[in-house]
Amino acid sequence: MDGDLYRRSADDGLLFQCISKFEGLKIIAEVHEGICGAHQAGIKMRWLIRRYGYYWPGMRKDCMTYAKGCIDCQKHSPMQWVPAIEMQLLVKPWPFRGWAMDLIGKINRLNQKERHIFHRFGLPETIVADNGFVFRANEVLQLGIDMQVKMVTSTPYYAQGNGQAEASNNVVIEIIEKMIKDKPKRWHEALSEALRAYRNSKRTMLPMELNVKSARVALQHNLIPADYNEVMLAELEELDEVQKLALDHLMVYKAKVMRAYNKRVKFKSFAEDDMVWQTVLPPGKVDRVYGKWSPTWKGPYLVHQVLHGGGYRLKDLDGEVHERPINGRYLKNYKPTIFELMEEKKTSTK
């Protein structure tokens, strides 16, 4: 028709002007991110282009590829909250073998000469903390060497690895807040009592039981040394059995938690030299320039090294390796733009 080629629609009989792929890409760019472009999905763009009366072979595929490869769409896509790998159980066979450690926030000291406050309830084998600079300082690492404690850092940013410490800190802070009253700078004097109160069990003897003797204290005082030693030895004989029973209960509980956790897993893995986006951490962080319009993802980066347990070490496109690893949960694949795919196709055919 007038030297132009048209295609008749099979469903409604409308005529669509046939254009080249190059002209089609210009139309897609205008519809997607041009004037009144709303960065819509590929299916919606195909519907709009048909409505404008254009057609070319592979139009639907080109619309889908263009939308997936849009840099702005990838940067501002929502965060993926589901776990990327199955839960890996960490079971400690005896109490205080491993600790999870975190900071409770900025606190003021009464005496500036007090450089360290160290409360020890049995020396742990490992201490797990996040990758904060405080926990990676030379003084902390040297403390672990001196105490023969292995310092382990969780993969950033992975708050679940340190969530137990955060919950414990909140409880301790609430206890201290109620004890210091109008003398907040003397918090360190209440710390020992707060930790003891937090770790009380039904077998712990409280200070008040020494002043006003309870029934169990009075019973112990009425025992002669021989009977008292016999009772203590009987409890020691049952100690191994009680510990094994507690470990069995712990394993059953951990298995139950793991089954519930693994139902939410959406497996995601990357190989070396894969191009990926990284979540802006912590999630919800606002950029000073963009404000509430801040992107959710940053990059792209290349995968430099695949670590154990779903961790990865990234590097910039110019080859500079990142110092801190990242959990795979906070990564996603980079989708190349349609122009990059076309250039790659030309290179491969040469």
C-alpha positions in Angstrom: 0.0 0.0 0.0 1.7 3.2 -1.3 5.0 1.3 -1.3 4.7 0.2 2.4 4.3 -3.3 3.6 1.4 -4.1 6.0 0.4 -7.2 7.9 -3.3 -8.0 8.6 -4.0 -9.2 12.2 -5.5 -12.7 12.4 -7.9 -11.9 15.3 -9.3 -8.4 14.6 -8.3 -7.8 11.0 -6.4 -4.6 11.7 -3.5 -3.6 9.4 0.0 -3.1 11.0 2.8 -1.3 9.2 5.8 -3.6 8.8 9.1 -1.9 9.9 12.7 -3.0 10.2 14.1 -4.3 13.5 16.3 -1.2 13.8 13.2 1.0 13.6 11.4 -1.3 16.0 14.1 -0.9 18.6 13.8 2.9 18.3 10.0 2.6 18.9 10.6 0.3 21.9 13.1 2.7 23.5 10.6 5.6 23.1 7.7 3.5 24.5 9.8 2.2 27.4 11.8 5.2 28.6 10.9 8.1 26.3 8.3 10.8 26.7 5.5 9.4 28.8 7.4 6.1 29.0 6.8 4.3 32.3 9.4 1.5 32.1 6.6 -1.0 31.6 6.9 -4.7 31.1 7.5 -6.4 27.7 4.0 -7.7 27.3 2.5 -4.2 27.9 4.9 -2.6 25.5 4.0 -5.1 22.8 0.3 -4.2 23.3 1.1 -0.5 23.0 3.1 -0.9 19.9 0.4 -3.0 18.3 -2.1 -0.3 19.2 0.1 2.3 17.5 0.0 0.1 14.4 3.5 -1.3 14.0 4.8 -4.8 13.5 8.1 -6.5 12.8 9.2 -10.2 13.1 10.2 -11.1 16.7 8.5 -8.0 18.2 7.3 -9.8 21.3 10.7 -11.2 22.1 12.4 -7.9 21.5 10.0 -6.2 23.9 10.7 -8.8 26.6 14.5 -8.6 26.1 14.5 -4.8 26.2 12.5 -4.6 29.4 14.6 -7.2 31.2 17.9 -5.5 30.1 16.8 -2.0 31.1 19.5 -0.7 33.5 17.1 1.6 35.4 14.6 -1.2 35.8 17.3 -3.6 37.2 18.6 -1.0 39.6 15.2 -0.2 41.0 13.6 -3.6 41.1 12.4 -4.8 44.5 14.5 -6.7 47.0 14.4 -10.5 47.0 13.7 -11.5 50.6 13.6 -15.3 50.2 16.7 -17.3 51.2 19.0 -18.5 48.3 20.3 -21.7 49.9 19.1 -24.2 52.5 19.7 -23.7 56.1 23.1 -25.0 57.4 22.7 -26.2 61.0 25.3 -25.2 63.6 24.9 -27.4 66.7 27.0 -26.8 69.8 27.3 -30.0 71.9 27.8 -28.2 75.2 26.8 -24.8 76.7 28.9 -21.7 75.9 31.0 -23.5 73.3 30.1 -20.8 70.8 29.0 -17.2 71.3 27.3 -14.7 69.0 28.5 -11.2 69.7 27.3 -7.8 68.7 27.5 -4.2 70.0 24.7 -2.7 72.1 25.4 0.8 70.9 27.3 3.9 72.1 27.8 4.0 75.9 29.6 6.4 78.1 32.3 5.2 80.6 32.7 6.7 84.0 36.4 6.2 84.0 38.2 6.6 80.7 41.0 4.4 81.9 38.7 1.4 81.8 39.6 0.2 78.3 38.1 -3.3 78.4 35.2 -5.0 80.3 35.3 -8.7 79.8 32.7 -11.0 81.4 33.5 -14.6 81.0 31.1 -17.5 81.9 33.2 -20.3 80.6 35.7 -19.8 77.8 34.1 -20.3 74.4 35.6 -22.1 71.5 34.3 -19.7 68.9 32.9 -16.2 68.8 30.7 -15.3 65.8 30.2 -11.6 64.9 29.3 -9.6 61.9 31.9 -7.9 59.7 31.9 -4.6 61.6 35.2 -2.9 61.8 35.1 -3.2 65.6 35.1 -7.0 65.4 37.9 -7.0 62.8 40.2 -4.7 64.7 43.7 -5.8 65.5 43.0 -5.6 69.3 40.0 -7.9 69.0 41.9 -10.4 66.9 44.8 -10.4 69.3 42.4 -10.9 72.2 41.2 -14.1 70.5 44.7 -15.3 70.0 45.6 -14.6 73.7 42.4 -16.4 74.9 42.7 -19.2 72.3 39.3 -18.3 71.0 38.5 -18.6 67.3 37.0 -15.4 65.9 34.5 -16.1 63.1 32.7 -13.5 61.0 29.4 -14.1 59.3 29.0 -13.3 55.7 27.8 -9.6 55.3 25.1 -8.6 54.9 23.3 -11.5 56.7 21.6 -10.3 59.8 20.2 -13.8 60.6 23.8 -14.9 61.4 23.9 -12.4 64.3 20.2 -12.1 65.2 20.5 -14.1 68.4 23.1 -11.7 69.7 21.0 -8.7 68.8 18.0 -10.2 70.7 20.1 -10.9 73.7 21.6 -7.4 73.7 18.1 -5.9 73.7 17.1 -7.9 76.8 20.3 -6.9 78.6 19.8 -3.2 77.7 16.3 -3.3 79.1 17.5 -4.8 82.3 20.3 -2.2 82.8 17.9 0.7 81.9 15.7 -0.2 84.9 18.7 -0.6 87.2 20.7 2.6 86.6 17.8 5.0 87.2 19.3 8.5 87.3 22.9 7.5 87.1 23.4 6.3 83.5 27.2 6.7 83.6 27.4 4.0 86.2 26.0 1.4 83.9 29.1 -0.8 84.2 28.4 -1.3 87.9 25.1 -3.0 87.1 26.4 -5.0 84.2 27.4 -8.1 86.2 24.1 -8.2 88.1 22.2 -7.8 84.8 24.1 -10.7 83.1 23.6 -12.9 86.1 19.9 -12.2 86.2 19.7 -12.9 82.5 21.4 -16.2 82.8 19.5 -17.4 85.9 18.2 -21.0 85.8 16.1 -23.0 88.2 19.2 -24.4 89.8 21.0 -21.0 90.2 21.3 -19.9 93.8 20.2 -16.3 94.3 21.8 -13.8 96.8 18.4 -13.4 98.6 18.4 -17.2 99.4 21.5 -16.6 101.5 19.9 -13.9 103.6 16.4 -15.5 103.9 17.1 -19.2 103.6 14.8 -20.9 101.1 13.6 -24.5 101.5 16.3 -25.9 99.2 19.1 -24.0 101.0 17.8 -25.1 104.4 17.7 -28.7 103.1 21.3 -28.5 102.0 22.4 -27.1 105.4 20.8 -30.0 107.2 22.8 -32.6 105.2 25.9 -34.0 106.8 29.1 -33.8 104.6 28.8 -37.5 103.6 25.2 -37.2 102.5 25.9 -34.0 100.6 28.8 -35.5 98.7 26.6 -38.5 97.9 23.9 -36.3 96.4 26.5 -34.3 94.4 28.1 -37.5 93.0 24.6 -38.8 92.0 24.0 -35.7 90.0 27.4 -35.9 88.4 26.7 -39.5 87.3 23.5 -38.4 85.6 25.1 -35.4 84.0 26.2 -37.1 80.8 22.8 -38.6 80.3 21.1 -35.3 80.8 23.5 -33.6 78.3 22.8 -36.2 75.7 19.1 -35.9 76.2 19.3 -32.1 75.8 21.4 -32.5 72.7 18.8 -34.9 71.2 16.0 -32.4 71.9 18.1 -29.6 70.3 18.7 -31.7 67.2 15.0 -32.4 66.9 14.2 -28.7 67.3 16.9 -27.7 64.8 15.6 -30.2 62.2 12.0 -28.8 62.6 13.3 -25.2 62.1 15.3 -26.3 59.1 12.3 -27.9 57.4 10.2 -24.8 57.8 13.1 -22.6 56.6 13.8 -24.7 53.5 10.3 -24.4 52.3 11.0 -20.8 51.5 14.3 -21.4 49.7 14.5 -20.2 46.1 17.9 -21.6 44.9 20.2 -19.1 43.4 23.9 -19.6 42.6 26.5 -17.8 40.6 29.8 -18.8 38.9 33.1 -17.0 38.6 33.0 -14.1 36.1 29.2 -13.9 36.2 28.0 -10.3 36.1 25.7 -9.5 39.0 23.9 -6.7 40.8 24.4 -6.2 44.6 21.8 -5.0 47.0 22.4 -1.6 48.5 23.1 -2.4 52.1 21.6 -2.1 54.6 18.2 -2.6 52.8 16.3 0.6 52.6 19.4 2.8 52.8 18.7 6.3 51.3 21.2 8.0 49.1 21.8 11.7 49.9 21.4 12.7 46.3 18.3 10.6 45.3 16.5 10.6 48.6 13.4 8.4 48.5 14.1 7.7 44.9 17.3 5.8 45.8 18.1 2.6 43.8 17.8 -0.8 45.4 20.7 -2.4 43.6 24.2 -1.2 42.7 26.8 -2.4 40.2 27.2 -4.3 38.1 30.1 -6.4 39.4 31.8 -9.6 38.5 32.0 -12.7 40.7 35.7 -13.1 41.6 35.5 -16.1 44.0 32.8 -18.6 45.1 33.0 -19.2 48.8 31.5 -21.9 51.0 28.0 -21.6 52.3 26.5 -19.3 49.7 29.1 -16.5 50.0 30.8 -14.7 47.1 33.7 -12.2 46.7 33.1 -9.6 44.0 35.2 -7.4 41.9 34.7 -4.2 39.9 34.6 -4.3 36.1 38.1 -2.9 36.1 39.3 -5.8 38.2 39.6 -4.4 41.7 38.6 -7.1 44.2 36.2 -6.2 47.1 37.6 -6.7 50.5 34.5 -8.0 52.1 32.5 -11.0 50.9 28.7 -10.9 50.3 26.0 -13.4 50.9 24.4 -14.7 47.7 21.0 -13.7 49.0 21.8 -10.1 48.2 22.9 -10.7 44.6 21.0 -11.1 41.4 22.0 -11.8 37.8 22.8 -8.9 35.5 20.5 -8.9 32.4 22.4 -7.6 29.3 20.6 -4.9 27.3 19.3 -5.9 23.8 22.0 -3.8 22.2 24.7 -5.7 24.2 23.2 -9.0 23.0 23.2 -7.8 19.4 26.8 -6.8 19.7 27.7 -10.1 21.2 25.9 -11.9 18.4 27.8 -10.0 15.8 31.2 -10.8 17.5 30.4 -14.5 17.7 29.5 -14.7 14.0 32.8 -13.1 12.9 
